[in-house]
């Protein structure tokens, strides 16, 4: 049985069970791999279980480790909440957290640099890890592998908390000198007659734009499907293909080159981009602070300035969500 002094191993155990890797767990806690290996050895002795075992080139959790994972995650979160002084405001400068945020490349390109700069200025001990978003599976949130999931709401499940960050819309992007720009009016007919480059992580060729065109008796020719918005813009810059890009992505693009954007010549539903988290993190002070910072950097500049002025503090200051 572990002694009372061994309770600090819960942090190491939580990291190991969440990451399934000694190296990733060490990175998460800011330790060396050798220190994390020593912690794993102590945990194996304390639990009388191997916890992590080699399977080919990777490590996998034992059945006992899988049974412990959710319980350990909850114990760590509860202990942090208990040790947070009641009635005392969180000082971000004291945080030493690693936050994992899942988002698509459009959000990361548009907002990651602002989030990183804001966090570094007030919480230099905080580290951010941006994870790719191959799908909208809520399992990583439930299992504690993610702190925040940012994107368009999918099948999140009834327990997941959701907060809208901003409304977005799709726009069309073409190279400078494209034939569509030769006339003032870009009609749906002219738009549909062009070749198009579509962005889809899953290789899909259709979407809301195609539905809107179909309602008008039109169809576009999707010549190329690519996995990222950046690639779509590169293709559009070098060809006569028309790219479909979120307005927020293009507006924050630092290197637009000779690309030109214009509104779609048909009505499509706006997109609401939200941040999502598991309810067990609702009252966690550090997580509340992170959500507040994300919400702050996603607000339009005028709104951020107005809010900062009303609080009597400089623009960019964040409040908990």
N, C-alpha and C positions, 0 to 999 in steps of 0.2 A: 504493500500500500504506500502511496506517496505521502511524504510528510507535508506539513503546512508550508514549508519553504519551497516545495516543489510546485505550488500553485502558479508561480510565474511561468511555468512551462505551458500553461494554457495558451498563451499567445503564440508560442512556437507550434503547438499542436494545431491550433486554428489555422495558422498560415500553411502548414504542411498538408492538412486535410483539404483546404480550399484550393491550393495551387496544384497538389499532386506532384510536386517536384521540390527537391531540396534547394536547387539553384533559385527557382522562382520564389520560394518561401523566404530564402535568405535576402533576396532583393526587396521583397515586401517589407521585411522588418529592418532592413538596413544593416544586416549582419554579413559576415563572411560565410562562404559555403562550409568551411571547416567548423565554424561555430554552430551552424545549423545542423551539421552532421552529428556533432557531439550532443546537441539537444535531442535529435532523433534517437540516438542511442539511449539516452536517459529515459525518453518517453517509451521506448520499447521495453526497457526494464520495468518501468512503473506500471505499464498496462499488460505486461506479459503477452504482447502481440507485436508482430513485425510492422504493422500499420501501413508501411509502403514497401512493396516488393518489386523486383525487377521483372519486366515483361518485354523481352526483346530489347529495344533501345530506350524504352520509356519505363516509368514507374507507375504502378497502379495501386489503388487502395485495397486493403484486405476487407473482407466482410465486416469485421469488427470496426475498422476505421470508417467504413461507409455508415454503419449504424451510429457511430459517435458524431459524425460531421455536423449535422444540424444542431444537436444538443450543445456541442462545444462552441459553435458560432453564437448561439443564444447566450451561453454562459459568459462569453467574452464581452458581448454587447451589454449585458446586464451589469457586469462588474464595472464597466466604464461608466455607465449611468449612475451607479451607486456612488462611485468615487468622485463624481462631478459635484462640486459644492453647490448646495441649494441657494438660489437667489443671486448667484454670482454670474455676471456676464462672461461669456467665453472670450478669452484673449487669443485671437488667431495666431499671434506670434509664438504662442506656446505649443501649437499643434505640431505633431510629428507623424502625421498620417500619410498613407499612400492610398489615394482614391483612384478607383478604376471606373472609367467612363466609356460607355459604348456609344458610338455615333457613326454616321456614314461620312464619306469623304467630303460631302458638301458642307456639313456643319463644321467639321474639323478645319477645312480650308478657310471658312468664313469667320469662325469664332475662336478657334483654339489659341491663336497667338494672343488674343485679348485676354482670354481666361488665364493663360500662363503668366502673362505680365501682371495681371491684377493679383493673382495668388502670390507670386514672388514678392510683390511690393508690401504685402501685409502679413504673409504667413510663409516665410522663407524655409521653414522646416517641412512644409507640405510638398509631397511629390504627386504628380498626376500621371496616370497611365491611360492612354486612349486605346481602346480595344476595337477591332474591326466589327462591323455589323453585317454578318452574312444573312441574317434573318431577323424575325421579330419574336423569337422564342423567349418566353418569360422565365424559363428554367434558371438561367444564370442569376437573375435577380433573386429568385426563391432560394437558391443555394448559397447566396452570399458571395458569388464570384464577381458581381458588379455592384458598384455603389449607385450609379445612375445609368439609365438607358435613355438616350435622347433621340427623338425621331417622331415620325407620324404614328399615332396610336394604332396598334394592331390588336391581336387577340391577347391582351395583357392579363386577363383574368380579373375577377371582381375584387380581389384583395389588393391589387397594385395601386399605389397612389399616383395620381397624374396631376401635373401643373402645366398649363399652357405657357409657352415662352414667347412665341410670336406667330403671326400669320404670314405665309409665304405664297408664292404663285410661280407657275412656270412661265418662262419667256423663251423666245427663239433667238438664236445667235448664229450669225453668218460672218464670213470674211468681208473685209472692206472691198467694195467694188462688185459685190454679188449682184446678179441680175434682179433679185427681188427688190433691191434698193434703187433701181433705175426709175421707178415710178413712185409717186407719193403714197398711193393707196396700195397696201399689201392686203389683198383679199384672201379669203379662205381658199378660193379656187387656185390662186397663184401659189399660195403656201403649200397646198396639198400636191400640186403638180411637181414640186421639187423632190429631189432625193433627200433622205433624212438619216441622221445618225442618232441612235437611241441608246440611252444608258440603262442597263439592267444587270443586277448582280446575278440573276438567274437566267439570263438569255432571252427574256420575254420581249416580244416585238410590239405588243399592243398595250394600251392604257387609256386613261381618261381623254386624252387628246383625240385618239382614234374614235372613241365613243362620240365625242362632240362632232367630229367630221362626219361620222356615219349618219348622225341625225340630220345632217345637211345633204346627204346623198353623196358624200365625198370619201376618199380614202387616200392615205399618203403611202408613198413607196419607201419602206424602211430598208435602206441599202446596207447598213452596218449596225451591229449591236456591240457595244463595248461595256466594260464593267465599271467605269468611273466617269464622273463629269469632266475631270481634267483631260482624259483621253478623248472624250467627245469634242471638247473645245479644240484640241490639237488637230483632230480630223477635220473639223469645220474650218479651221484656219488655213488648211492646206488643200481644201477641195471646194466643190460647190454644194456640198451637203449642208443641211440645216440641223443644228443641234438644239436640243430641248434641255434647258438648264433652270434650276431654281433661281429666282431673282436675287435672293440673299447671297447665293454663291457668286454670282456674277458681280454684284455690287461691291463685294468685299475683295474681289480678285485684284491682287496687287500688280499682276502682269497681264493686262488685257491685250497688248499688242495692237493688231489692226482689226480686232473683232468688233462687230456692231451688233447690238441687241435691240429687239423691238417686241412689243406686246403681241401675244397670239391673236390672230384675227377671228377667233371664235371664243365663246364663253366657256370657261372651265371653273370647277369649284376651287376655291382657295384651299391651301394646305395649312393645317395647324400643327406646328412643331412643339412638342411637349417634352418635359423631363419626367421620368417615371422611376419609382423606387419602391422597395418593399416596406410594408407598414412597420416592421420592427425597427426601422431607422427613423421613424417620425420624430421621436423626441431626443434622438442623439444630437447633442449640441454641435459637434463637429460637422455632422451631416447637414444639419439645419443651416449652418454657416455656408457650406459648399453650395447648397441649393440657392441660397440668397445671392451668392456671387454669380452663379450661372444665370439666374434671372436678371440680375443687374446688367451683365455684359450683353444680354440679348435684347435689352430695351433699346428703342431708337435713341440716338444722341440727344435730341431735344427733350425727350421724356426723362432721360437720366439727369440732364442739367436742371430741369424743373424740380425733380424730386430732391436732388442734392441741395438746391437753393432753399427749398421748403424746410429741410432739416438743418440748414445752417452749416453744412459741411461741404468739402470740395467734391466736384463731380467724380464719379467712379466709386464712391464709398458704397459698400454693400450692406444691406440689412437682411437678417434671416428670413427665409420664406415661411 
